[in-house]
Amino acid sequence: MSATIEKATTVADDFNRHLQKFANKTFDWDAFPSNRGFPDLERAQMRFIGSGGSPKVNDTQTLKPEHFTLSLLYKHPGKYAACHAHEIEEAFLVLDGVLTVGWEDNGVVVEAPLGPKDMILNARDVPHGFRNAGVTPVTMSVMVGVGKPLPPRYVYHPKDVGDELAMRFGARDGQVLPVDATGAHPLQRLMAHYVVRYDDQPLHWTPAGFGRKIYVGEGGAPPSTARKEMFVVPAGVGVQPYTRDCEEAWLVLEGHVTVGWDDNGTTIEKQIGPKDVFVSPAGRAHYFRNDDVSPATLFVVIGTPLPGDPDYKAAARS
């Protein structure tokens, strides 16, 4: 095998390793051993990048994390997650259903319901829990802002405080408040800065022809480890290859998009669809293009809190 062919094969293999197809993966119903024996805490995890807070850090089917992890969680109606805290920020993006998230402070809980494409960035060291209070399952993406997070610190786990208090995330004497940017309690106002609703975020159109909604970064929730954006890519729109000095991950929410790498003029590309994940490492020239007849929506995670975007240039239309 010539050196040129060998290099191309190596790049293609690397490309395929960085593409995670939803249809080829499985949900793990025992991802969080602390939930064993508590049916109301039942949830399933699908890991794409890193372990995402699960102790199963040696999963060979996931991509090695750098600055963040990315996984999907599936939760049946009536199930909840016990109130806990992390040393790092943790983002929940709702894909399907309605998720209620609660933040706790000394027996007071502030709650926010989140619908599809809404997100909350759970601030570091703030106790939080979530539940599916609806009648349909919830599928959500969870992104932890460090490659190898520490185990969660449980504040109100049913094994310690009983089912009733745990299900309320620690709220005492009915002290449950709605998220409110002008609320009387400081936790209401704090949480409001970290809730991002799709319908409230302006759509900024780029010269390359696709739209961006900022979720974490300037105009969105305050970044501390990674930025997050929503890309809306109309049919026929694409960008020329560009690079970043950190990794960038794309989670497809709607439609289909062609993703690719450019290696000194040689391109490798594939079309991906809903709930597929594609990651480009730092320094790798990559691009996307919508060859379909319908718009595509991508959720984008960028491995740095620092501002700065590439000069997106429109790809030539075929």
C-alpha positions in Angstrom: 0.0 0.0 0.0 1.4 3.4 -1.0 2.0 6.1 1.6 -0.7 8.2 0.0 -3.4 5.4 0.1 -2.4 4.5 3.6 -2.8 8.1 4.8 -6.2 8.4 3.1 -7.3 5.1 4.7 -6.1 6.4 8.1 -8.0 9.7 7.7 -11.1 7.8 6.6 -10.9 5.5 9.6 -10.5 8.5 11.9 -13.4 10.2 10.3 -15.7 7.2 10.8 -14.6 6.9 14.4 -15.7 10.5 15.0 -19.2 9.8 13.6 -21.7 8.3 16.0 -24.9 7.0 14.4 -27.9 6.9 16.7 -29.2 3.7 15.0 -26.0 1.8 15.8 -26.0 2.6 19.5 -28.0 1.4 22.5 -29.4 2.9 25.6 -27.9 1.7 28.9 -30.6 1.2 31.6 -28.0 0.7 34.3 -25.7 3.7 33.6 -26.2 5.1 37.2 -25.7 2.4 39.8 -26.8 4.8 42.6 -30.4 4.4 41.2 -30.5 0.7 41.7 -33.4 -0.3 43.9 -35.3 3.0 43.3 -37.8 2.5 40.4 -38.8 6.1 40.3 -35.2 7.1 39.5 -35.1 4.9 36.4 -33.6 6.4 33.3 -31.5 5.2 30.3 -28.3 6.8 28.9 -26.8 6.7 25.5 -23.1 7.8 25.6 -21.6 9.6 22.6 -18.6 11.6 24.0 -17.2 10.4 27.4 -19.3 8.9 30.2 -21.4 12.0 30.9 -21.5 11.5 34.7 -21.9 7.8 34.6 -19.1 5.8 36.3 -18.8 3.7 33.1 -15.7 5.6 32.0 -14.3 2.6 30.0 -17.0 2.4 27.4 -15.1 1.7 24.2 -18.1 2.6 22.0 -17.9 6.3 22.9 -15.5 9.1 21.8 -12.7 10.2 24.1 -13.8 13.4 25.7 -11.7 16.6 25.8 -13.5 19.7 27.1 -17.0 18.3 27.4 -19.1 15.1 27.4 -22.3 14.5 25.4 -25.0 11.9 26.0 -28.7 11.3 25.6 -31.0 10.5 28.4 -34.4 8.8 28.1 -37.0 9.1 30.9 -40.5 7.7 31.2 -43.4 9.8 32.5 -43.5 10.0 36.3 -39.8 9.3 36.8 -37.3 11.8 38.3 -33.6 12.4 39.0 -32.7 13.1 42.6 -31.3 16.5 43.5 -27.6 16.6 43.1 -24.7 19.0 42.3 -21.6 18.9 40.2 -18.3 20.7 40.4 -18.8 21.8 36.8 -21.6 23.1 34.7 -24.1 20.6 33.1 -26.5 21.5 30.2 -29.8 19.8 29.5 -31.3 20.2 26.0 -34.8 18.8 25.6 -35.3 16.9 22.3 -38.7 15.4 23.0 -41.3 15.8 25.7 -41.5 18.3 28.6 -38.8 18.3 31.3 -39.2 20.0 34.7 -35.9 21.1 36.2 -35.6 22.3 39.8 -32.8 24.2 41.6 -32.7 24.0 45.4 -31.4 26.4 48.1 -32.0 25.7 51.8 -35.4 24.0 51.3 -36.6 26.4 48.6 -36.9 25.0 45.0 -37.2 27.0 41.8 -38.7 25.1 38.9 -38.6 25.6 35.1 -40.5 23.5 32.6 -38.6 23.0 29.3 -40.0 22.0 26.0 -38.3 20.7 22.8 -35.2 22.8 21.9 -35.2 24.5 25.3 -32.1 24.3 27.4 -30.9 24.9 30.9 -27.3 25.3 31.9 -27.1 24.0 35.4 -24.5 26.2 37.2 -21.7 24.5 39.0 -22.3 23.5 42.7 -26.0 24.5 42.4 -28.2 21.5 43.6 -30.6 20.5 40.8 -33.0 17.7 39.9 -35.4 16.9 37.1 -38.5 15.0 36.4 -40.9 14.0 33.6 -44.2 15.3 34.9 -45.8 14.9 31.4 -47.6 12.0 29.7 -45.0 11.3 27.0 -41.4 10.2 27.4 -38.6 12.7 27.6 -35.4 12.5 25.5 -32.8 15.0 26.3 -29.1 15.7 25.6 -26.8 16.1 28.6 -23.5 18.0 28.2 -21.1 18.2 31.1 -18.5 20.9 30.8 -15.4 18.8 31.5 -14.1 15.6 29.9 -14.0 13.6 33.2 -16.5 14.9 35.7 -16.4 13.9 39.3 -19.3 11.7 40.6 -22.4 13.8 41.4 -22.9 15.0 45.0 -26.4 13.9 46.0 -28.2 16.3 48.2 -31.7 14.8 48.4 -31.5 11.1 47.4 -34.4 8.9 48.4 -32.0 6.5 50.3 -31.1 9.4 52.6 -34.3 11.5 52.8 -37.1 9.3 51.7 -39.2 9.3 48.5 -41.5 12.2 49.3 -38.8 14.8 50.0 -36.6 13.5 47.2 -39.4 13.8 44.6 -39.8 17.5 45.5 -36.0 18.0 45.1 -35.8 19.0 48.7 -38.6 21.6 48.8 -40.0 22.0 52.3 -43.4 23.3 53.4 -44.5 23.9 49.8 -41.7 26.2 49.0 -41.7 25.8 45.2 -41.3 28.9 43.1 -41.4 29.4 39.3 -38.3 30.7 37.5 -38.6 34.4 37.2 -36.1 37.0 36.2 -37.8 39.6 38.4 -38.7 37.2 41.3 -38.4 38.0 44.9 -36.1 35.1 45.7 -32.5 35.4 44.4 -32.6 31.8 43.1 -35.5 32.7 40.8 -33.4 35.5 39.3 -30.2 33.4 39.1 -31.9 30.5 37.3 -33.5 32.8 34.8 -30.0 33.6 33.5 -29.4 30.0 32.7 -32.7 29.0 31.1 -32.6 29.3 27.3 -35.8 29.0 25.3 -35.6 28.3 21.6 -38.5 30.7 20.8 -36.9 33.6 22.7 -33.5 33.4 21.1 -33.1 35.6 18.0 -32.0 33.9 14.8 -28.9 35.5 13.3 -28.3 34.9 9.6 -24.7 34.5 8.5 -23.4 35.6 5.1 -22.9 31.9 4.4 -26.7 31.5 4.4 -27.4 29.6 7.6 -28.9 30.8 10.8 -27.5 30.7 14.4 -29.2 30.9 17.8 -26.8 31.4 20.7 -27.5 29.2 23.7 -24.3 29.5 25.7 -22.2 32.5 24.9 -22.8 36.2 24.1 -26.6 36.6 24.1 -27.3 33.3 25.8 -26.4 31.7 29.1 -23.0 32.7 30.5 -20.2 30.4 29.3 -17.5 29.0 31.6 -16.3 25.9 29.8 -17.9 25.5 26.4 -20.2 27.5 24.0 -23.4 26.1 22.5 -25.4 27.2 19.5 -28.2 26.1 17.3 -27.6 26.1 13.6 -30.5 26.2 11.2 -29.4 25.1 7.7 -31.8 25.7 4.8 -31.9 23.2 1.9 -29.0 23.7 -0.5 -26.9 25.7 2.0 -23.4 24.7 3.1 -20.1 26.1 4.2 -16.5 25.8 3.0 -14.1 23.9 5.2 -13.0 25.8 8.4 -11.0 25.0 11.5 -11.1 25.7 15.2 -8.4 25.5 17.9 -10.7 23.2 19.9 -13.1 20.3 19.2 -16.6 21.0 17.8 -19.5 18.5 18.1 -22.7 18.5 16.0 -25.9 16.8 17.2 -28.5 16.6 14.5 -32.0 17.5 15.8 -34.0 17.7 12.5 -33.4 16.9 8.9 -30.3 15.5 7.3 -26.9 17.1 6.7 -23.7 16.1 4.9 -20.7 16.5 7.2 -17.1 16.3 6.0 -13.4 16.7 6.6 -11.0 18.3 4.2 -7.5 16.8 4.2 -5.3 19.0 2.0 -7.9 19.0 -0.8 -9.1 15.4 -0.3 -12.6 15.3 1.2 -14.3 12.6 3.2 -18.0 13.1 3.9 -21.2 11.3 4.9 -24.9 12.3 5.3 -26.2 12.0 8.9 -29.7 12.4 10.4 -31.6 13.0 13.7 -29.8 12.2 16.9 -26.5 11.4 15.1 -23.4 13.0 16.5 -20.3 14.1 14.6 -17.1 15.5 16.2 -14.2 17.4 14.6 -11.0 17.6 16.7 -9.0 20.8 17.1 -7.2 21.9 13.9 -9.2 19.6 11.6 -10.8 21.3 8.6 -14.5 20.4 8.5 -17.7 21.5 6.9 -21.4 20.8 6.6 -23.9 21.0 3.7 -27.6 20.4 3.4 -28.2 18.4 0.3 -31.7 17.5 1.3 -35.0 19.2 0.3 -35.9 20.2 3.9 -34.1 22.4 6.4 -31.7 20.8 8.9 -31.2 21.8 12.6 -27.9 21.1 14.4 -27.0 21.7 18.0 -23.3 22.7 18.2 -21.0 22.4 21.1 -17.7 24.3 20.9 -14.9 23.3 23.4 -14.0 26.7 24.6 -15.8 29.6 26.5 -13.8 32.2 24.6 -15.5 34.2 21.9 -14.4 33.9 18.3 -15.9 32.4 15.2 -14.5 31.3 11.9 -15.2 33.3 8.8 -18.0 31.1 7.5 -18.0 31.1 3.7 -20.7 29.7 1.6 -20.0 26.5 -0.3 -20.5 26.6 -4.0 -23.8 25.1 -5.0 -23.7 22.1 -7.3 
